[in-house]
């Protein structure tokens, strides 16, 4: 899973702690989660990260080259990628309950 986020994005602030739970639950089964921050100023991201106890890797894409590569045009954007590197699911934005969809899709991909 790749999750693109920004400190100015309020749905991102809701979603990241929930992704932490998904990561904790499926990590031992081989699930990988990378969170890619797209803030122009890394200090903004670092300030937000200080308040969260995230256990997955955080990457920084201030020039937005990775976001462009994946066609990210909404924050947050979450992509589920299979073991062969194919993007299988794309979620634009975040609404309460998406984490259940994520878990279902993660379980499905882990079974393959």
C-alpha positions in Angstrom: 0.0 0.0 0.0 1.2 3.5 -0.8 -0.6 6.4 0.9 0.0 9.9 -0.3 -0.7 12.6 2.4 -0.1 16.2 3.4 -0.1 18.0 6.7 -2.7 20.5 5.5 -5.1 17.7 4.6 -7.6 17.0 7.5 -8.8 13.7 6.1 -5.1 12.6 6.1 -4.9 13.4 9.8 -7.9 11.1 10.4 -6.7 8.3 8.1 -3.0 7.9 9.1 -3.7 6.6 12.7 -6.2 4.1 11.2 -3.6 3.0 8.6 -1.3 2.4 11.5 -3.8 -0.2 12.9 -4.1 -1.9 9.5 -0.3 -2.0 9.2 0.1 -3.5 12.7 -2.5 -6.2 11.9 -1.1 -7.4 8.6 2.6 -6.6 8.7 3.5 -10.1 9.9 1.7 -11.6 6.9 3.9 -9.6 4.5 1.9 -6.4 4.2 4.0 -3.3 3.4 2.8 0.3 3.8 4.6 3.3 2.6 3.3 6.8 3.4 4.5 9.5 1.0 4.3 13.1 2.2 3.9 15.8 -0.5 4.2 18.9 1.6 6.4 21.7 0.1 7.9 22.2 3.5 9.1 19.1 5.3 8.9 21.0 8.7 5.1 20.9 8.3 5.1 17.2 7.9 7.5 16.6 10.7 5.3 18.7 13.1 2.4 16.5 12.3 4.4 13.3 12.6 5.5 14.3 16.0 1.9 14.0 17.2 1.3 10.6 15.6 3.0 7.3 16.6 3.2 5.8 13.2 5.0 2.5 12.8 5.3 2.4 9.0 7.9 4.1 6.8 7.4 7.7 5.9 8.9 9.0 2.7 9.1 12.6 1.4 8.2 13.7 -2.1 8.4 17.5 -1.9 8.9 17.9 -5.7 5.9 15.5 -6.2 7.6 13.4 -8.8 6.3 10.1 -7.2 2.8 11.6 -6.8 2.9 12.5 -10.5 4.1 9.0 -11.5 1.0 7.5 -9.9 -1.4 10.2 -11.1 -2.2 11.5 -7.6 -4.6 14.4 -7.8 -6.4 14.2 -4.5 -5.3 14.1 -0.8 -5.2 11.6 0.6 -4.7 9.0 -2.1 -4.2 5.3 -1.3 -3.1 2.7 -3.7 -3.0 -1.0 -3.1 -0.3 -2.8 -5.2 0.0 -6.5 -5.6 3.1 -8.6 -5.3 3.8 -8.2 -9.0 3.9 -4.4 -8.7 0.5 -3.8 -10.3 -1.8 -1.1 -8.9 -5.0 -3.1 -8.1 -7.0 -0.5 -6.1 -7.0 3.2 -6.0 -8.8 5.3 -3.3 -9.1 9.0 -3.7 -9.9 10.9 -0.6 -10.8 9.4 2.7 -14.2 8.8 4.3 -15.0 7.1 7.6 -15.1 3.4 7.0 -12.6 3.2 4.2 -10.3 1.3 6.5 -12.7 -1.7 6.3 -12.3 -1.6 2.5 -8.6 -1.4 2.9 -8.5 -4.5 5.2 -10.7 -6.5 2.9 -8.5 -5.6 -0.1 -5.3 -6.3 1.8 -6.5 -9.7 2.9 -7.5 -10.5 -0.7 -4.1 -9.5 -2.0 -2.2 -11.4 0.7 -4.0 -14.6 -0.3 -2.7 -14.4 -3.9 
